[in-house]
Amino acid sequence: MGLSISAAAAIIGVSLLISIQLIVGSIFPATSNFVDSFNNMKNRVVEHIETDINISNVATSANVSNYDLNVTVKNTGSTVLETCNFNVLINGIDQDFICTDSYLYPEQSTYFNVYNLPGEGSRKLKVVSDNGISDYYEYTI
């Protein structure tokens, strides 16, 4: 009778150690991934809050039967923005553009140039930064 109790206790003890090892081995990595994800989300929210842009000027120039567009954008927020990650939309259509600078620093302005656009009349311009902050401007050709 003494041997069977000792054997049962040993089996239960070993089973308990294996179970604890499996639980700890799966919970700790998941917890650290959760913490990393939460920190990334927090950083994105802070960048989003600290970002603001303003379209300060839009100039058009005739180009045969089409026109060219020169958009001046000012960074009125406190984050540095990469201009290659911006989007320029005219009437909801994404346009290819050339920018004079690689980065848009706080309280600085840069120029986005869109060439050879067709049409006449009223247009809506939207400039979107890399983290989703945007500004609108309406102009007429």
N, CA, C and O atoms as CSV, one atom per row, in Angstrom:
chain,resi,resn,atom,element,x,y,z
A,1,MET,N,N,0.812,-1.182,0.000
A,1,MET,CA,C,0.000,0.000,0.000
A,1,MET,C,C,0.863,1.256,0.000
A,1,MET,O,O,0.473,2.248,-0.616
A,2,GLY,N,N,1.982,1.260,0.641
A,2,GLY,CA,C,2.860,2.413,0.691
A,2,GLY,C,C,3.490,2.719,-0.650
A,2,GLY,O,O,3.688,3.884,-0.994
A,3,LEU,N,N,3.811,1.669,-1.423
A,3,LEU,CA,C,4.429,1.865,-2.721
A,3,LEU,C,C,3.445,2.456,-3.725
A,3,LEU,O,O,3.835,3.292,-4.541
A,4,SER,N,N,2.187,2.046,-3.685
A,4,SER,CA,C,1.203,2.550,-4.647
A,4,SER,C,C,0.897,4.029,-4.403
A,4,SER,O,O,0.665,4.773,-5.355
A,5,ILE,N,N,0.895,4.458,-3.152
A,5,ILE,CA,C,0.664,5.868,-2.858
A,5,ILE,C,C,1.854,6.695,-3.332
A,5,ILE,O,O,1.675,7.777,-3.890
A,6,SER,N,N,3.044,6.199,-3.117
A,6,SER,CA,C,4.246,6.909,-3.573
A,6,SER,C,C,4.281,6.974,-5.094
A,6,SER,O,O,4.634,8.012,-5.652
A,7,ALA,N,N,3.928,5.905,-5.769
A,7,ALA,CA,C,3.911,5.881,-7.237
A,7,ALA,C,C,2.854,6.839,-7.777
A,7,ALA,O,O,3.109,7.568,-8.736
A,8,ALA,N,N,1.682,6.843,-7.174
A,8,ALA,CA,C,0.614,7.749,-7.609
A,8,ALA,C,C,1.030,9.200,-7.399
A,8,ALA,O,O,0.789,10.041,-8.265
A,9,ALA,N,N,1.648,9.504,-6.269
A,9,ALA,CA,C,2.110,10.870,-5.997
A,9,ALA,C,C,3.188,11.279,-6.998
A,9,ALA,O,O,3.214,12.423,-7.451
A,10,ALA,N,N,4.069,10.355,-7.340
A,10,ALA,CA,C,5.120,10.656,-8.317
A,10,ALA,C,C,4.511,10.920,-9.694
A,10,ALA,O,O,4.917,11.859,-10.378
A,11,ILE,N,N,3.550,10.107,-10.100
A,11,ILE,CA,C,2.894,10.296,-11.407
A,11,ILE,C,C,2.157,11.630,-11.438
A,11,ILE,O,O,2.266,12.377,-12.410
A,12,ILE,N,N,1.419,11.929,-10.393
A,12,ILE,CA,C,0.695,13.208,-10.337
A,12,ILE,C,C,1.677,14.377,-10.308
A,12,ILE,O,O,1.443,15.387,-10.971
A,13,GLY,N,N,2.757,14.263,-9.563
A,13,GLY,CA,C,3.760,15.327,-9.500
A,13,GLY,C,C,4.419,15.578,-10.848
A,13,GLY,O,O,4.562,16.728,-11.263
A,14,VAL,N,N,4.824,14.509,-11.537
A,14,VAL,CA,C,5.445,14.660,-12.858
A,14,VAL,C,C,4.437,15.246,-13.852
A,14,VAL,O,O,4.788,16.114,-14.652
A,15,SER,N,N,3.203,14.780,-13.803
A,15,SER,CA,C,2.159,15.312,-14.690
A,15,SER,C,C,1.928,16.791,-14.425
A,15,SER,O,O,1.755,17.575,-15.359
A,16,LEU,N,N,1.924,17.173,-13.152
A,16,LEU,CA,C,1.749,18.571,-12.788
A,16,LEU,C,C,2.901,19.430,-13.302
A,16,LEU,O,O,2.668,20.532,-13.800
A,17,LEU,N,N,4.132,18.951,-13.192
A,17,LEU,CA,C,5.292,19.695,-13.701
A,17,LEU,C,C,5.241,19.849,-15.219
A,17,LEU,O,O,5.549,20.920,-15.742
A,18,ILE,N,N,4.860,18.801,-15.920
A,18,ILE,CA,C,4.744,18.882,-17.386
A,18,ILE,C,C,3.652,19.865,-17.778
A,18,ILE,O,O,3.833,20.654,-18.706
A,19,SER,N,N,2.522,19.828,-17.084
A,19,SER,CA,C,1.422,20.756,-17.378
A,19,SER,C,C,1.837,22.199,-17.136
A,19,SER,O,O,1.545,23.078,-17.946
A,20,ILE,N,N,2.513,22.439,-16.030
A,20,ILE,CA,C,2.973,23.803,-15.720
A,20,ILE,C,C,3.956,24.286,-16.778
A,20,ILE,O,O,3.894,25.440,-17.203
A,21,GLN,N,N,4.865,23.408,-17.209
A,21,GLN,CA,C,5.832,23.788,-18.233
A,21,GLN,C,C,5.127,24.144,-19.539
A,21,GLN,O,O,5.496,25.129,-20.178
A,22,LEU,N,N,4.133,23.379,-19.948
A,22,LEU,CA,C,3.402,23.674,-21.178
A,22,LEU,C,C,2.630,24.986,-21.065
A,22,LEU,O,O,2.615,25.788,-21.999
A,23,ILE,N,N,1.995,25.199,-19.925
A,23,ILE,CA,C,1.214,26.434,-19.744
A,23,ILE,C,C,2.131,27.655,-19.724
A,23,ILE,O,O,1.864,28.642,-20.410
A,24,VAL,N,N,3.199,27.593,-18.949
A,24,VAL,CA,C,4.131,28.730,-18.869
A,24,VAL,C,C,4.809,28.959,-20.214
A,24,VAL,O,O,5.013,30.106,-20.614
A,25,GLY,N,N,5.156,27.896,-20.909
A,25,GLY,CA,C,5.817,28.024,-22.213
A,25,GLY,C,C,4.939,28.652,-23.271
A,25,GLY,O,O,5.457,29.238,-24.221
A,26,SER,N,N,3.635,28.551,-23.140
A,26,SER,CA,C,2.750,29.157,-24.136
A,26,SER,C,C,2.218,30.519,-23.693
A,26,SER,O,O,1.902,31.352,-24.543
A,27,ILE,N,N,2.112,30.768,-22.393
A,27,ILE,CA,C,1.560,32.043,-21.912
A,27,ILE,C,C,2.593,33.164,-21.972
A,27,ILE,O,O,2.252,34.268,-22.397
A,28,PHE,N,N,3.830,32.933,-21.570
A,28,PHE,CA,C,4.823,33.998,-21.550
A,28,PHE,C,C,5.117,34.574,-22.935
A,28,PHE,O,O,5.149,35.798,-23.063
A,29,PRO,N,N,5.333,33.767,-23.984
A,29,PRO,CA,C,5.520,34.371,-25.310
A,29,PRO,C,C,4.290,35.134,-25.788
A,29,PRO,O,O,4.418,36.195,-26.398
A,30,ALA,N,N,3.110,34.604,-25.517
A,30,ALA,CA,C,1.890,35.304,-25.922
A,30,ALA,C,C,1.764,36.634,-25.192
A,30,ALA,O,O,1.322,37.623,-25.776
A,31,THR,N,N,2.142,36.664,-23.939
A,31,THR,CA,C,2.085,37.894,-23.155
A,31,THR,C,C,3.087,38.922,-23.685
A,31,THR,O,O,2.763,40.105,-23.783
A,32,SER,N,N,4.284,38.485,-24.022
A,32,SER,CA,C,5.271,39.435,-24.546
A,32,SER,C,C,4.858,39.939,-25.924
A,32,SER,O,O,5.095,41.106,-26.234
A,33,ASN,N,N,4.249,39.099,-26.760
A,33,ASN,CA,C,3.735,39.555,-28.049
A,33,ASN,C,C,2.615,40.569,-27.855
A,33,ASN,O,O,2.519,41.544,-28.599
A,34,PHE,N,N,1.782,40.341,-26.868
A,34,PHE,CA,C,0.698,41.271,-26.564
A,34,PHE,C,C,1.253,42.621,-26.135
A,34,PHE,O,O,0.761,43.662,-26.569
A,35,VAL,N,N,2.266,42.610,-25.294
A,35,VAL,CA,C,2.879,43.860,-24.826
A,35,VAL,C,C,3.527,44.603,-25.997
A,35,VAL,O,O,3.388,45.822,-26.101
A,36,ASP,N,N,4.232,43.890,-26.877
A,36,ASP,CA,C,4.832,44.529,-28.053
A,36,ASP,C,C,3.768,45.138,-28.953
A,36,ASP,O,O,3.928,46.260,-29.435
A,37,SER,N,N,2.697,44.415,-29.180
A,37,SER,CA,C,1.599,44.918,-30.013
A,37,SER,C,C,0.961,46.151,-29.392
A,37,SER,O,O,0.663,47.119,-30.091
A,38,PHE,N,N,0.755,46.117,-28.105
A,38,PHE,CA,C,0.170,47.267,-27.412
A,38,PHE,C,C,1.083,48.483,-27.508
A,38,PHE,O,O,0.599,49.594,-27.730
A,39,ASN,N,N,2.378,48.302,-27.347
A,39,ASN,CA,C,3.316,49.424,-27.464
A,39,ASN,C,C,3.332,49.989,-28.881
A,39,ASN,O,O,3.379,51.208,-29.052
A,40,ASN,N,N,3.292,49.133,-29.899
A,40,ASN,CA,C,3.227,49.608,-31.283
A,40,ASN,C,C,1.958,50.405,-31.530
A,40,ASN,O,O,1.996,51.452,-32.176
A,41,MET,N,N,0.832,49.914,-31.018
A,41,MET,CA,C,-0.431,50.620,-31.182
A,41,MET,C,C,-0.390,51.976,-30.486
A,41,MET,O,O,-0.872,52.971,-31.029
A,42,LYS,N,N,0.178,52.016,-29.301
A,42,LYS,CA,C,0.298,53.269,-28.550
A,42,LYS,C,C,1.148,54.280,-29.329
A,42,LYS,O,O,0.797,55.458,-29.398
A,43,ASN,N,N,2.258,53.828,-29.914
A,43,ASN,CA,C,3.111,54.720,-30.692
A,43,ASN,C,C,2.393,55.256,-31.925
A,43,ASN,O,O,2.542,56.428,-32.269
A,44,ARG,N,N,1.608,54.399,-32.598
A,44,ARG,CA,C,0.847,54.855,-33.767
A,44,ARG,C,C,-0.199,55.892,-33.374
A,44,ARG,O,O,-0.405,56.867,-34.096
A,45,VAL,N,N,-0.856,55.695,-32.247
A,45,VAL,CA,C,-1.869,56.651,-31.790
A,45,VAL,C,C,-1.219,57.986,-31.447
A,45,VAL,O,O,-1.752,59.041,-31.789
A,46,VAL,N,N,-0.079,57.948,-30.778
A,46,VAL,CA,C,0.623,59.191,-30.431
A,46,VAL,C,C,1.044,59.928,-31.703
A,46,VAL,O,O,0.869,61.144,-31.789
A,47,GLU,N,N,1.594,59.218,-32.692
A,47,GLU,CA,C,1.968,59.848,-33.965
A,47,GLU,C,C,0.751,60.434,-34.665
A,47,GLU,O,O,0.823,61.523,-35.234
A,48,HIS,N,N,-0.356,59.722,-34.625
A,48,HIS,CA,C,-1.586,60.191,-35.262
A,48,HIS,C,C,-2.074,61.487,-34.609
A,48,HIS,O,O,-2.496,62.415,-35.299
A,49,ILE,N,N,-2.014,61.543,-33.290
A,49,ILE,CA,C,-2.468,62.732,-32.564
A,49,ILE,C,C,-1.537,63.913,-32.826
A,49,ILE,O,O,-1.998,65.050,-32.921
A,50,GLU,N,N,-0.240,63.658,-32.943
A,50,GLU,CA,C,0.733,64.735,-33.099
A,50,GLU,C,C,0.940,65.167,-34.549
A,50,GLU,O,O,1.775,66.031,-34.818
A,51,THR,N,N,0.192,64.577,-35.488
A,51,THR,CA,C,0.352,64.908,-36.903
A,51,THR,C,C,-0.771,65.820,-37.366
A,51,THR,O,O,-1.937,65.609,-37.033
A,52,ASP,N,N,-0.408,66.835,-38.137
A,52,ASP,CA,C,-1.396,67.694,-38.773
A,52,ASP,C,C,-0.743,68.334,-39.990
A,52,ASP,O,O,0.409,68.766,-39.929
A,53,ILE,N,N,-1.475,68.393,-41.085
A,53,ILE,CA,C,-0.978,69.045,-42.299
A,53,ILE,C,C,-2.004,70.059,-42.769
A,53,ILE,O,O,-3.188,69.971,-42.444
A,54,ASN,N,N,-1.525,71.020,-43.538
A,54,ASN,CA,C,-2.386,72.066,-44.058
A,54,ASN,C,C,-1.965,72.380,-45.494
A,54,ASN,O,O,-0.796,72.663,-45.757
A,55,ILE,N,N,-2.922,72.329,-46.416
A,55,ILE,CA,C,-2.653,72.764,-47.794
A,55,ILE,C,C,-2.725,74.281,-47.783
A,55,ILE,O,O,-3.804,74.857,-47.639
A,56,SER,N,N,-1.589,74.918,-47.932
A,56,SER,CA,C,-1.555,76.376,-47.818
A,56,SER,C,C,-1.706,77.092,-49.152
A,56,SER,O,O,-2.092,78.261,-49.183
A,57,ASN,N,N,-1.407,76.407,-50.260
A,57,ASN,CA,C,-1.542,77.066,-51.561
A,57,ASN,C,C,-1.644,76.010,-52.658
A,57,ASN,O,O,-1.019,74.952,-52.582
A,58,VAL,N,N,-2.438,76.315,-53.673
A,58,VAL,CA,C,-2.553,75.478,-54.861
A,58,VAL,C,C,-2.450,76.391,-56.070
A,58,VAL,O,O,-3.202,77.357,-56.198
A,59,ALA,N,N,-1.514,76.077,-56.954
A,59,ALA,CA,C,-1.332,76.880,-58.165
A,59,ALA,C,C,-1.441,75.970,-59.375
A,59,ALA,O,O,-0.904,74.862,-59.381
A,60,THR,N,N,-2.142,76.443,-60.405
A,60,THR,CA,C,-2.271,75.680,-61.648
A,60,THR,C,C,-1.594,76.451,-62.768
A,60,THR,O,O,-1.561,77.682,-62.768
A,61,SER,N,N,-1.058,75.704,-63.719
A,61,SER,CA,C,-0.473,76.336,-64.897
A,61,SER,C,C,-0.860,75.523,-66.121
A,61,SER,O,O,-0.907,74.294,-66.079
A,62,ALA,N,N,-1.139,76.232,-67.215
A,62,ALA,CA,C,-1.572,75.570,-68.441
A,62,ALA,C,C,-0.426,74.764,-69.043
A,62,ALA,O,O,0.735,75.170,-69.009
A,63,ASN,N,N,-0.792,73.613,-69.593
A,63,ASN,CA,C,0.173,72.730,-70.230
A,63,ASN,C,C,-0.507,72.175,-71.480
A,63,ASN,O,O,-1.115,71.105,-71.428
A,64,VAL,N,N,-0.412,72.881,-72.593
A,64,VAL,CA,C,-1.086,72.577,-73.854
A,64,VAL,C,C,-2.590,72.492,-73.571
A,64,VAL,O,O,-3.191,73.511,-73.232
A,65,SER,N,N,-3.216,71.326,-73.697
A,65,SER,CA,C,-4.651,71.220,-73.416
A,65,SER,C,C,-4.909,70.755,-71.985
A,65,SER,O,O,-6.058,70.727,-71.545
A,66,ASN,N,N,-3.870,70.396,-71.263
A,66,ASN,CA,C,-3.996,69.952,-69.881
A,66,ASN,C,C,-3.433,71.015,-68.945
A,66,ASN,O,O,-3.156,72.137,-69.370
A,67,TYR,N,N,-3.264,70.669,-67.688
A,67,TYR,CA,C,-2.696,71.620,-66.735
A,67,TYR,C,C,-1.800,70.884,-65.734
A,67,TYR,O,O,-1.912,69.673,-65.542
A,68,ASP,N,N,-0.908,71.656,-65.102
A,68,ASP,CA,C,-0.038,71.152,-64.044
A,68,ASP,C,C,-0.498,71.757,-62.727
A,68,ASP,O,O,-1.034,72.864,-62.690
A,69,LEU,N,N,-0.283,71.022,-61.659
A,69,LEU,CA,C,-0.739,71.451,-60.344
A,69,LEU,C,C,0.454,71.501,-59.395
A,69,LEU,O,O,1.227,70.547,-59.316
A,70,ASN,N,N,0.603,72.610,-58.677
A,70,ASN,CA,C,1.642,72.768,-57.670
A,70,ASN,C,C,0.952,72.994,-56.327
A,70,ASN,O,O,0.281,74.006,-56.127
A,71,VAL,N,N,1.123,72.040,-55.405
A,71,VAL,CA,C,0.449,72.079,-54.110
A,71,VAL,C,C,1.491,72.329,-53.019
A,71,VAL,O,O,2.485,71.609,-52.921
A,72,THR,N,N,1.255,73.353,-52.206
A,72,THR,CA,C,2.117,73.643,-51.075
A,72,THR,C,C,1.478,73.074,-49.819
A,72,THR,O,O,0.354,73.435,-49.468
A,73,VAL,N,N,2.197,72.180,-49.139
A,73,VAL,CA,C,1.689,71.533,-47.928
A,73,VAL,C,C,2.605,71.893,-46.768
A,73,VAL,O,O,3.827,71.785,-46.866
A,74,LYS,N,N,1.993,72.324,-45.668
A,74,LYS,CA,C,2.749,72.676,-44.471
A,74,LYS,C,C,2.459,71.651,-43.373
A,74,LYS,O,O,1.312,71.262,-43.158
A,75,ASN,N,N,3.513,71.224,-42.687
A,75,ASN,CA,C,3.382,70.311,-41.554
A,75,ASN,C,C,3.150,71.163,-40.311
A,75,ASN,O,O,4.082,71.781,-39.795
A,76,THR,N,N,1.910,71.198,-39.830
A,76,THR,CA,C,1.587,71.989,-38.643
A,76,THR,C,C,1.584,71.133,-37.378
A,76,THR,O,O,1.238,71.616,-36.300
A,77,GLY,N,N,1.969,69.871,-37.509
A,77,GLY,CA,C,2.070,68.982,-36.349
A,77,GLY,C,C,3.482,68.954,-35.815
A,77,GLY,O,O,4.293,69.829,-36.118
A,78,SER,N,N,3.774,67.926,-35.006
A,78,SER,CA,C,5.102,67.843,-34.398
A,78,SER,C,C,5.849,66.569,-34.777
A,78,SER,O,O,6.840,66.229,-34.131
A,79,THR,N,N,5.399,65.858,-35.807
A,79,THR,CA,C,6.098,64.649,-36.252
A,79,THR,C,C,6.712,64.887,-37.624
A,79,THR,O,O,6.200,65.676,-38.418
A,80,VAL,N,N,7.800,64.204,-37.889
A,80,VAL,CA,C,8.449,64.265,-39.198
A,80,VAL,C,C,7.748,63.267,-40.109
A,80,VAL,O,O,7.543,62.115,-39.727
A,81,LEU,N,N,7.376,63.705,-41.317
A,81,LEU,CA,C,6.623,62.870,-42.250
A,81,LEU,C,C,7.451,62.577,-43.488
A,81,LEU,O,O,8.145,63.459,-43.994
A,82,GLU,N,N,7.386,61.356,-43.976
A,82,GLU,CA,C,8.059,60.985,-45.224
A,82,GLU,C,C,7.137,61.314,-46.391
A,82,GLU,O,O,6.007,60.828,-46.449
A,83,THR,N,N,7.610,62.128,-47.310
A,83,THR,CA,C,6.749,62.563,-48.406
A,83,THR,C,C,6.485,61.454,-49.426
A,83,THR,O,O,5.489,61.511,-50.148
A,84,CYS,N,N,7.351,60.456,-49.497
A,84,CYS,CA,C,7.109,59.366,-50.453
A,84,CYS,C,C,5.903,58.518,-50.045
A,84,CYS,O,O,5.363,57.779,-50.868
A,85,ASN,N,N,5.475,58.616,-48.778
A,85,ASN,CA,C,4.322,57.859,-48.299
A,85,ASN,C,C,3.017,58.646,-48.356
A,85,ASN,O,O,1.984,58.151,-47.906
A,86,PHE,N,N,3.044,59.846,-48.895
A,86,PHE,CA,C,1.841,60.651,-49.039
A,86,PHE,C,C,1.029,60.150,-50.238
A,86,PHE,O,O,1.545,59.451,-51.111
A,87,ASN,N,N,-0.243,60.523,-50.256
A,87,ASN,CA,C,-1.108,60.306,-51.409
A,87,ASN,C,C,-1.727,61.635,-51.792
A,87,ASN,O,O,-2.132,62.412,-50.927
A,88,VAL,N,N,-1.800,61.899,-53.095
A,88,VAL,CA,C,-2.466,63.089,-53.613
A,88,VAL,C,C,-3.641,62.597,-54.446
A,88,VAL,O,O,-3.464,61.879,-55.429
A,89,LEU,N,N,-4.853,62.995,-54.037
A,89,LEU,CA,C,-6.066,62.575,-54.726
A,89,LEU,C,C,-6.755,63.796,-55.321
A,89,LEU,O,O,-6.912,64.817,-54.653
A,90,ILE,N,N,-7.160,63.685,-56.565
A,90,ILE,CA,C,-7.942,64.725,-57.207
A,90,ILE,C,C,-9.258,64.096,-57.644
A,90,ILE,O,O,-9.286,63.168,-58.452
A,91,ASN,N,N,-10.349,64.623,-57.088
A,91,ASN,CA,C,-11.683,64.050,-57.286
A,91,ASN,C,C,-11.699,62.559,-56.970
A,91,ASN,O,O,-12.369,61.782,-57.651
A,92,GLY,N,N,-10.963,62.164,-55.941
A,92,GLY,CA,C,-10.949,60.788,-55.480
A,92,GLY,C,C,-10.030,59.851,-56.237
A,92,GLY,O,O,-9.991,58.660,-55.929
A,93,ILE,N,N,-9.287,60.348,-57.220
A,93,ILE,CA,C,-8.388,59.516,-58.021
A,93,ILE,C,C,-6.948,59.790,-57.587
A,93,ILE,O,O,-6.493,60.934,-57.584
A,94,ASP,N,N,-6.246,58.725,-57.222
A,94,ASP,CA,C,-4.855,58.840,-56.782
A,94,ASP,C,C,-3.981,59.294,-57.953
A,94,ASP,O,O,-4.070,58.744,-59.050
A,95,GLN,N,N,-3.148,60.286,-57.716
A,95,GLN,CA,C,-2.307,60.864,-58.756
A,95,GLN,C,C,-0.831,60.623,-58.438
A,95,GLN,O,O,-0.432,60.606,-57.274
A,96,ASP,N,N,-0.035,60.439,-59.478
A,96,ASP,CA,C,1.414,60.398,-59.316
A,96,ASP,C,C,1.903,61.820,-59.109
A,96,ASP,O,O,1.396,62.755,-59.729
A,97,PHE,N,N,2.886,61.982,-58.238
A,97,PHE,CA,C,3.389,63.316,-57.949
A,97,PHE,C,C,4.898,63.279,-57.786
A,97,PHE,O,O,5.500,62.221,-57.607
A,98,ILE,N,N,5.484,64.450,-57.852
A,98,ILE,CA,C,6.902,64.640,-57.576
A,98,ILE,C,C,6.982,65.637,-56.422
A,98,ILE,O,O,6.340,66.687,-56.444
A,99,CYS,N,N,7.776,65.291,-55.421
A,99,CYS,CA,C,7.921,66.163,-54.258
A,99,CYS,C,C,9.347,66.699,-54.208
A,99,CYS,O,O,10.295,66.011,-54.585
A,100,THR,N,N,9.484,67.931,-53.739
A,100,THR,CA,C,10.795,68.568,-53.696
A,100,THR,C,C,11.660,68.071,-52.537
A,100,THR,O,O,12.883,68.203,-52.585
A,101,ASP,N,N,11.048,67.504,-51.503
A,101,ASP,CA,C,11.792,67.056,-50.322
A,101,ASP,C,C,11.440,65.616,-49.983
A,101,ASP,O,O,10.351,65.143,-50.308
A,102,SER,N,N,12.366,64.918,-49.327
A,102,SER,CA,C,12.108,63.542,-48.887
A,102,SER,C,C,11.332,63.508,-47.575
A,102,SER,O,O,10.562,62.581,-47.322
A,103,TYR,N,N,11.541,64.523,-46.745
A,103,TYR,CA,C,10.876,64.581,-45.441
A,103,TYR,C,C,10.206,65.933,-45.281
A,103,TYR,O,O,10.683,66.947,-45.791
A,104,LEU,N,N,9.101,65.928,-44.566
A,104,LEU,CA,C,8.401,67.163,-44.231
A,104,LEU,C,C,8.508,67.348,-42.719
A,104,LEU,O,O,7.854,66.649,-41.945
A,105,TYR,N,N,9.341,68.297,-42.319
A,105,TYR,CA,C,9.620,68.530,-40.912
A,105,TYR,C,C,8.559,69.453,-40.297
A,105,TYR,O,O,7.899,70.198,-41.021
A,106,PRO,N,N,8.391,69.409,-38.976
A,106,PRO,CA,C,7.408,70.278,-38.327
A,106,PRO,C,C,7.636,71.748,-38.646
A,106,PRO,O,O,8.763,72.241,-38.664
A,107,GLU,N,N,6.522,72.427,-38.896
A,107,GLU,CA,C,6.499,73.857,-39.217
A,107,GLU,C,C,7.232,74.201,-40.512
A,107,GLU,O,O,7.598,75.357,-40.724
A,108,GLN,N,N,7.447,73.220,-41.372
A,108,GLN,CA,C,8.068,73.451,-42.675
A,108,GLN,C,C,7.040,73.153,-43.774
A,108,GLN,O,O,6.032,72.488,-43.536
A,109,SER,N,N,7.313,73.654,-44.965
A,109,SER,CA,C,6.440,73.419,-46.123
A,109,SER,C,C,7.213,72.701,-47.212
A,109,SER,O,O,8.439,72.786,-47.279
A,110,THR,N,N,6.492,71.997,-48.056
A,110,THR,CA,C,7.081,71.349,-49.226
A,110,THR,C,C,6.092,71.447,-50.373
A,110,THR,O,O,4.928,71.797,-50.177
A,111,TYR,N,N,6.566,71.134,-51.572
A,111,TYR,CA,C,5.744,71.258,-52.771
A,111,TYR,C,C,5.522,69.890,-53.397
A,111,TYR,O,O,6.464,69.119,-53.584
A,112,PHE,N,N,4.281,69.601,-53.714
A,112,PHE,CA,C,3.915,68.406,-54.464
A,112,PHE,C,C,3.484,68.872,-55.844
A,112,PHE,O,O,2.590,69.708,-55.974
A,113,ASN,N,N,4.125,68.325,-56.881
A,113,ASN,CA,C,3.801,68.699,-58.252
A,113,ASN,C,C,3.149,67.523,-58.965
A,113,ASN,O,O,3.680,66.412,-58.979
A,114,VAL,N,N,1.983,67.791,-59.558
A,114,VAL,CA,C,1.257,66.802,-60.349
A,114,VAL,C,C,1.190,67.369,-61.763
A,114,VAL,O,O,0.765,68.505,-61.971
A,115,TYR,N,N,1.617,66.561,-62.729
A,115,TYR,CA,C,1.736,67.058,-64.094
A,115,TYR,C,C,0.710,66.424,-65.029
A,115,TYR,O,O,0.270,65.289,-64.846
A,116,ASN,N,N,0.349,67.218,-66.046
A,116,ASN,CA,C,-0.444,66.762,-67.181
A,116,ASN,C,C,-1.818,66.228,-66.776
A,116,ASN,O,O,-2.192,65.111,-67.136
A,117,LEU,N,N,-2.550,67.024,-66.036
A,117,LEU,CA,C,-3.902,66.649,-65.622
A,117,LEU,C,C,-4.922,67.144,-66.646
A,117,LEU,O,O,-4.824,68.285,-67.097
A,118,PRO,N,N,-5.895,66.319,-67.024
A,118,PRO,CA,C,-6.894,66.745,-67.992
A,118,PRO,C,C,-8.088,67.416,-67.309
A,118,PRO,O,O,-8.275,67.305,-66.097
A,119,GLY,N,N,-8.888,68.114,-68.116
A,119,GLY,CA,C,-10.184,68.598,-67.656
A,119,GLY,C,C,-10.224,70.058,-67.274
A,119,GLY,O,O,-9.210,70.752,-67.207
A,120,GLU,N,N,-11.463,70.494,-67.023
A,120,GLU,CA,C,-11.739,71.855,-66.599
A,120,GLU,C,C,-12.810,71.816,-65.533
A,120,GLU,O,O,-13.442,70.783,-65.314
A,121,GLY,N,N,-13.013,72.945,-64.868
A,121,GLY,CA,C,-14.073,73.039,-63.880
A,121,GLY,C,C,-13.552,72.918,-62.462
A,121,GLY,O,O,-12.357,73.053,-62.197
A,122,SER,N,N,-14.481,72.661,-61.562
A,122,SER,CA,C,-14.168,72.578,-60.143
A,122,SER,C,C,-13.592,71.208,-59.804
A,122,SER,O,O,-14.073,70.184,-60.291
A,123,ARG,N,N,-12.561,71.199,-58.967
A,123,ARG,CA,C,-11.891,69.962,-58.555
A,123,ARG,C,C,-11.716,69.964,-57.038
A,123,ARG,O,O,-11.554,71.014,-56.417
A,124,LYS,N,N,-11.753,68.771,-56.461
A,124,LYS,CA,C,-11.454,68.596,-55.028
A,124,LYS,C,C,-10.118,67.906,-54.902
A,124,LYS,O,O,-9.889,66.853,-55.497
A,125,LEU,N,N,-9.246,68.500,-54.130
A,125,LEU,CA,C,-7.908,67.976,-53.887
A,125,LEU,C,C,-7.843,67.475,-52.449
A,125,LEU,O,O,-8.321,68.135,-51.527
A,126,LYS,N,N,-7.249,66.302,-52.272
A,126,LYS,CA,C,-7.041,65.747,-50.933
A,126,LYS,C,C,-5.606,65.260,-50.849
A,126,LYS,O,O,-5.148,64.505,-51.707
A,127,VAL,N,N,-4.898,65.691,-49.819
A,127,VAL,CA,C,-3.541,65.234,-49.556
A,127,VAL,C,C,-3.589,64.432,-48.261
A,127,VAL,O,O,-4.073,64.912,-47.236
A,128,VAL,N,N,-3.070,63.183,-48.322
A,128,VAL,CA,C,-3.115,62.278,-47.176
A,128,VAL,C,C,-1.691,61.933,-46.765
A,128,VAL,O,O,-0.879,61.521,-47.593
A,129,SER,N,N,-1.393,62.105,-45.470
A,129,SER,CA,C,-0.061,61.768,-44.963
A,129,SER,C,C,0.047,60.264,-44.744
A,129,SER,O,O,-0.931,59.532,-44.897
A,130,ASP,N,N,1.249,59.813,-44.382
A,130,ASP,CA,C,1.490,58.379,-44.235
A,130,ASP,C,C,0.720,57.745,-43.086
A,130,ASP,O,O,0.524,56.530,-43.095
A,131,ASN,N,N,0.274,58.517,-42.094
A,131,ASN,CA,C,-0.496,57.923,-41.006
A,131,ASN,C,C,-1.973,58.306,-41.036
A,131,ASN,O,O,-2.664,58.215,-40.021
A,132,GLY,N,N,-2.451,58.734,-42.200
A,132,GLY,CA,C,-3.885,58.921,-42.401
A,132,GLY,C,C,-4.426,60.319,-42.181
A,132,GLY,O,O,-5.613,60.548,-42.410
A,133,ILE,N,N,-3.615,61.254,-41.750
A,133,ILE,CA,C,-4.081,62.627,-41.563
A,133,ILE,C,C,-4.170,63.281,-42.934
A,133,ILE,O,O,-3.270,63.121,-43.759
A,134,SER,N,N,-5.257,64.022,-43.186
A,134,SER,CA,C,-5.448,64.597,-44.515
A,134,SER,C,C,-5.965,66.026,-44.426
A,134,SER,O,O,-6.406,66.493,-43.376
A,135,ASP,N,N,-5.893,66.701,-45.568
A,135,ASP,CA,C,-6.465,68.036,-45.708
A,135,ASP,C,C,-7.067,68.137,-47.097
A,135,ASP,O,O,-6.600,67.499,-48.041
A,136,TYR,N,N,-8.115,68.953,-47.208
A,136,TYR,CA,C,-8.842,69.131,-48.466
A,136,TYR,C,C,-8.660,70.544,-48.984
A,136,TYR,O,O,-8.397,71.478,-48.227
A,137,TYR,N,N,-8.808,70.677,-50.304
A,137,TYR,CA,C,-8.741,71.991,-50.944
A,137,TYR,C,C,-9.561,71.903,-52.218
A,137,TYR,O,O,-9.483,70.914,-52.947
A,138,GLU,N,N,-10.337,72.923,-52.483
A,138,GLU,CA,C,-11.137,72.949,-53.711
A,138,GLU,C,C,-10.589,74.057,-54.609
A,138,GLU,O,O,-10.345,75.176,-54.159
A,139,TYR,N,N,-10.401,73.721,-55.891
A,139,TYR,CA,C,-9.887,74.700,-56.835
A,139,TYR,C,C,-10.641,74.559,-58.160
A,139,TYR,O,O,-11.320,73.560,-58.398
A,140,THR,N,N,-10.509,75.568,-59.011
A,140,THR,CA,C,-11.199,75.591,-60.300
A,140,THR,C,C,-10.181,75.843,-61.406
A,140,THR,O,O,-9.275,76.665,-61.268
A,141,ILE,N,N,-10.351,75.126,-62.489
A,141,ILE,CA,C,-9.484,75.303,-63.660
A,141,ILE,C,C,-10.144,76.263,-64.613
A,141,ILE,O,O,-9.591,76.561,-65.672
